[in-house]
Amino acid sequence: MAAAATIDLNSDLGEGFGAWGLGDDEAMLDVVTSANVACGFHAGDPRTLLATCAQAVARGVVIGAQVGYRDLAGFGRRFIDYEPADLVADVLYQIGALDGLARAAGGRVRYVKPHGALYNAIVHHEEQAAAVVEAVHRYDPALPVLGLPGSAFLRRAMAAGLPTRAEAFADRGYTPQGTLVPRGEAGALLHDPAEVAARMVRLVTAGELTAVDGTVLPVRADSLCVHGDSPGAVAMARAVAAALGAAGVRLAPFNPDTVRA
């Protein structure tokens, strides 16, 4: 595979709550091209989210709605067995709330990315995948969605006519099946910025990465994610950006103009 001319770099931001901060959002916004901003269900209070949107707009960083389960205590990392209609309404609520804050800050929500347990569930959970797709489509059928390649979510989104974008994770380990190693298991989290940067250059330029068992996986991605709440996240993002630049890959948002003004 020839080197991609551009790639998006995203991070999960706006995840503090009141007096409790999480990650260095301002420093991360100086590196990434897209910000997955929390919507208040798994993390983030309105003031934090408004400030994050304003900081993103000031830096020209594209804002995405990171929708999740209603699970502040568990940071959205616990599966919830929703009724589909409840999940549709909850996702609609989150997109609308963040879009309102983004517009007040001079921007708008330009894509949707599920968070945590919801993201992982809709890789295979058909009903929940359908519910998230329905919510996005009802809000704006031109709104792109970001998800794991091969997931039920992206398959259903494509069938519904939503623009779909494939994502790869810089700081997470992969199973031989191409899914993320569950948190808490060996190899789930990667911590060495140099190793992570080299993996991402290989992924973007050669279209492959190595799973935890040594299997070489073919991977296509429109966007790379560095988690904003992980230790050393900013240093890792900077290392990835620098390595990609040295390889001739330019960082740029993925199709920001696909969304209607």
Backbone torsions as a table, in degrees:
resi	resn	phi	psi	omega
1	MET	NA	132.6	178.4
2	ALA	-72.6	155.6	-179.4
3	ALA	-62.1	134.8	176.2
4	ALA	-71.0	139.7	180.0
5	ALA	-68.9	-36.6	-179.0
6	THR	-138.7	158.8	172.6
7	ILE	-150.8	145.9	175.7
8	ASP	-85.6	145.1	174.2
9	LEU	-123.3	120.0	-176.3
10	ASN	-120.3	162.0	176.3
11	SER	-149.9	152.6	177.8
12	ASP	-84.3	118.6	-173.8
13	LEU	-131.1	172.8	-179.2
14	GLY	71.9	25.9	-172.6
15	GLU	-96.9	8.7	171.0
16	GLY	-73.5	171.7	178.0
17	PHE	-148.8	110.4	-179.8
18	GLY	60.3	-123.2	-177.4
19	ALA	-78.4	-6.8	-176.0
20	TRP	-98.9	112.0	177.9
21	GLY	-88.0	158.3	178.5
22	LEU	-149.4	112.0	179.5
23	GLY	78.7	170.2	179.9
24	ASP	-109.1	83.4	-174.3
25	ASP	-62.3	-41.5	-177.0
26	GLU	-62.9	-43.5	178.6
27	ALA	-66.1	-39.5	-179.6
28	MET	-66.4	-35.6	179.7
29	LEU	-67.3	-17.1	174.6
30	ASP	-79.5	-7.9	-175.8
31	VAL	-113.1	-46.8	-171.4
32	VAL	-79.4	165.5	176.3
33	THR	-107.2	-17.3	177.1
34	SER	-137.1	142.0	-179.2
35	ALA	-119.0	118.3	173.4
36	ASN	-83.4	97.8	-172.3
37	VAL	-91.9	128.8	178.6
38	ALA	-56.9	158.3	-174.9
39	CYS	-119.9	15.0	175.2
40	GLY	93.2	-7.5	-178.8
41	PHE	-91.8	-44.9	176.0
42	HIS	-96.2	-22.0	-178.7
43	ALA	-172.1	166.9	173.9
44	GLY	90.5	129.2	171.9
45	ASP	-106.4	161.9	-174.7
46	PRO	-54.0	-42.8	-179.0
47	ARG	-63.8	-43.6	178.0
48	THR	-61.7	-43.7	-177.4
49	LEU	-67.3	-40.1	177.7
50	LEU	-63.0	-43.6	179.2
51	ALA	-63.9	-40.5	179.5
52	THR	-63.9	-43.3	178.0
53	CYS	-61.7	-42.7	-179.8
54	ALA	-63.7	-40.8	178.9
55	GLN	-66.6	-37.0	177.5
56	ALA	-65.5	-45.8	179.2
57	VAL	-59.6	-43.0	-178.8
58	ALA	-61.4	-27.7	-177.7
59	ARG	-101.1	0.1	-178.5
60	GLY	73.8	24.2	179.4
61	VAL	-90.6	132.1	-178.7
62	VAL	-71.1	138.3	-178.4
63	ILE	-98.2	128.5	172.5
64	GLY	-118.7	149.6	177.5
65	ALA	-88.7	117.9	177.0
66	GLN	-96.8	95.4	-175.5
67	VAL	-86.8	145.7	-177.7
68	GLY	-151.3	-177.4	175.0
69	TYR	-67.5	153.7	175.3
70	ARG	-77.1	85.7	-169.9
71	ASP	-153.0	67.6	178.7
72	LEU	-61.6	-42.5	-176.3
73	ALA	-64.0	-34.2	-178.5
74	GLY	-100.2	7.8	179.9
75	PHE	57.3	29.2	177.3
76	GLY	69.6	16.5	-176.5
77	ARG	-104.4	15.2	177.2
78	ARG	-117.0	130.8	-179.7
79	PHE	-64.0	137.4	174.8
80	ILE	-122.8	129.4	-178.5
81	ASP	-86.4	81.7	-176.7
82	TYR	-74.7	149.9	158.0
83	GLU	-69.8	136.0	-176.9
84	PRO	-53.0	-41.6	-179.1
85	ALA	-63.5	-34.6	177.7
86	ASP	-67.4	-40.4	-179.3
87	LEU	-68.4	-39.7	175.7
88	VAL	-56.5	-49.7	-177.3
89	ALA	-65.1	-41.5	-179.8
90	ASP	-63.8	-41.2	179.3
91	VAL	-68.6	-41.8	175.9
92	LEU	-58.4	-44.5	-179.7
93	TYR	-58.7	-44.8	-177.6
94	GLN	-67.2	-44.3	179.0
95	ILE	-62.0	-46.1	-178.6
96	GLY	-62.6	-41.3	-179.7
97	ALA	-64.2	-47.1	-178.5
98	LEU	-69.1	-37.3	179.0
99	ASP	-62.3	-37.7	176.5
100	GLY	-62.4	-44.8	177.9
101	LEU	-65.6	-41.1	179.9
102	ALA	-63.7	-41.3	179.1
103	ARG	-65.2	-39.1	177.8
104	ALA	-64.1	-25.8	178.8
105	ALA	-89.9	0.5	178.8
106	GLY	95.4	10.1	178.7
107	GLY	-125.6	-151.0	172.9
108	ARG	-168.8	164.0	175.4
109	VAL	-74.5	125.2	-176.3
110	ARG	-113.6	-2.7	173.9
111	TYR	-165.7	169.5	179.0
112	VAL	-127.5	133.5	174.4
113	LYS	-132.5	121.8	174.5
114	PRO	-66.0	158.6	-176.3
115	HIS	-115.8	148.1	164.5
116	GLY	52.6	-126.1	-176.0
117	ALA	-63.7	-32.5	177.0
118	LEU	-66.4	-44.1	177.3
119	TYR	-55.5	-47.6	-177.8
120	ASN	-71.1	-37.2	-178.8
121	ALA	-62.0	-43.1	-173.1
122	ILE	-82.1	7.4	165.3
123	VAL	-64.7	-39.0	-177.2
124	HIS	-124.6	-21.4	-174.0
125	HIS	-80.3	103.2	-172.0
126	GLU	-65.2	-41.9	-177.2
127	GLU	-65.9	-43.9	-179.9
128	GLN	-70.8	-36.1	175.2
129	ALA	-59.9	-43.9	179.6
130	ALA	-63.8	-37.2	-179.1
131	ALA	-66.6	-42.6	179.5
132	VAL	-66.0	-41.8	177.7
133	VAL	-61.3	-43.9	179.3
134	GLU	-60.2	-43.0	-179.0
135	ALA	-62.8	-46.6	-179.7
136	VAL	-63.4	-44.4	-178.1
137	HIS	-62.9	-39.7	179.2
138	ARG	-68.7	-31.3	178.9
139	TYR	-75.0	-48.0	179.6
140	ASP	-165.7	107.3	-177.5
141	PRO	-67.3	-5.5	175.7
142	ALA	-99.1	4.3	-176.1
143	LEU	-82.3	119.5	179.8
144	PRO	-67.2	152.4	174.4
145	VAL	-120.7	146.4	-177.5
146	LEU	-114.9	129.0	-177.8
147	GLY	-161.2	-178.2	-176.3
148	LEU	-78.0	132.4	177.2
149	PRO	-56.2	138.8	179.2
150	GLY	82.2	2.3	-177.1
151	SER	-79.3	155.0	172.7
152	ALA	-59.4	-35.0	-179.4
153	PHE	-59.2	-53.1	-178.6
154	LEU	-67.9	-35.9	178.3
155	ARG	-62.4	-46.0	-179.8
156	ARG	-70.0	-36.0	177.9
157	ALA	-63.6	-42.7	178.8
158	MET	-63.2	-41.9	179.1
159	ALA	-63.8	-30.3	179.3
160	ALA	-83.2	-5.3	178.5
161	GLY	91.1	7.1	177.1
162	LEU	-76.1	142.4	171.3
163	PRO	-64.2	130.8	-178.0
164	THR	-115.9	142.3	177.8
165	ARG	-131.5	133.1	-177.8
166	ALA	-88.9	142.1	-175.3
167	GLU	-121.9	144.7	170.9
168	ALA	-125.1	152.8	-175.7
169	PHE	-108.1	124.1	-178.3
170	ALA	-70.6	-39.9	-169.6
171	ASP	-106.7	20.5	179.0
172	ARG	-123.7	146.9	174.5
173	GLY	-83.1	153.6	-178.0
174	TYR	-114.8	144.9	172.1
175	THR	-80.2	166.9	177.0
176	PRO	-62.8	-18.3	178.9
177	GLN	-86.1	-1.4	178.2
178	GLY	87.3	8.8	175.3
179	THR	-99.1	169.4	-178.6
180	LEU	-78.5	139.1	173.4
181	VAL	-64.3	127.7	-178.7
182	PRO	-57.2	140.3	177.2
183	ARG	-57.8	140.1	-177.4
184	GLY	98.0	-17.0	176.8
185	GLU	-95.4	155.8	-179.7
186	ALA	-58.6	133.5	177.7
187	GLY	85.2	3.7	-176.8
188	ALA	-69.9	-39.3	-175.4
189	LEU	-116.8	137.6	177.7
190	LEU	-108.0	137.9	-171.8
191	HIS	-121.5	-15.6	-175.4
192	ASP	-87.4	110.9	-177.7
193	PRO	-56.6	-38.5	-178.6
194	ALA	-66.7	-42.7	178.1
195	GLU	-63.9	-45.8	-179.4
196	VAL	-62.1	-44.0	-179.8
197	ALA	-61.3	-42.6	179.3
198	ALA	-64.9	-38.8	177.2
199	ARG	-61.3	-41.1	-177.5
200	MET	-72.0	-35.4	174.5
201	VAL	-63.2	-43.5	178.1
202	ARG	-62.1	-42.5	-179.5
203	LEU	-62.2	-47.6	-175.6
204	VAL	-71.4	-39.2	-174.6
205	THR	-89.7	-28.8	-177.8
206	ALA	-114.5	-11.2	178.2
207	GLY	72.0	32.6	-179.3
208	GLU	-152.2	156.9	169.8
209	LEU	-147.8	168.4	-175.7
210	THR	-103.2	129.5	177.2
211	ALA	-76.7	172.8	-175.4
212	VAL	-62.8	-23.8	-180.0
213	ASP	-95.6	6.2	179.8
214	GLY	95.6	-7.5	177.4
215	THR	-63.8	134.9	175.8
216	VAL	-89.7	120.9	-176.2
217	LEU	-104.3	134.3	169.8
218	PRO	-76.6	127.2	-176.2
219	VAL	-136.2	129.2	172.3
220	ARG	-113.9	135.8	-178.9
221	ALA	-142.5	141.7	172.1
222	ASP	-95.7	-17.9	-176.7
223	SER	-148.7	145.2	176.7
224	LEU	-113.6	138.2	-178.4
225	CYS	-112.1	131.6	166.6
226	VAL	-116.4	120.0	-176.9
227	HIS	-66.6	128.1	-176.6
228	GLY	-73.2	-17.5	-176.0
229	ASP	-96.4	-1.1	-178.4
230	SER	-83.1	151.8	179.2
231	PRO	-59.7	136.0	179.0
232	GLY	69.4	23.0	-174.4
233	ALA	-60.5	-43.5	-177.1
234	VAL	-66.4	-44.2	178.0
235	ALA	-60.7	-38.1	179.4
236	MET	-67.2	-44.0	179.3
237	ALA	-62.2	-41.9	178.9
238	ARG	-63.5	-39.8	179.4
239	ALA	-64.6	-42.2	178.4
240	VAL	-63.3	-47.0	-179.2
241	ALA	-61.1	-43.5	-179.0
242	ALA	-65.4	-42.8	-179.0
243	ALA	-65.9	-40.4	177.7
244	LEU	-65.0	-42.3	178.1
245	GLY	-60.9	-41.1	178.9
246	ALA	-65.4	-25.9	178.4
247	ALA	-87.9	3.6	177.9
248	GLY	86.0	16.3	-179.5
249	VAL	-102.9	126.2	-179.8
250	ARG	-93.4	137.9	175.4
251	LEU	-82.8	130.8	179.0
252	ALA	-158.6	148.3	178.2
253	PRO	-60.3	152.0	177.8
254	PHE	-83.2	117.1	174.3
255	ASN	36.8	58.7	-178.0
256	PRO	-65.1	-19.2	-175.9
257	ASP	-89.7	6.7	178.3
258	THR	-75.5	-10.1	-177.5
259	VAL	-98.7	134.9	-179.7
260	ARG	-66.6	144.0	177.5
261	ALA	-72.1	NA	NA
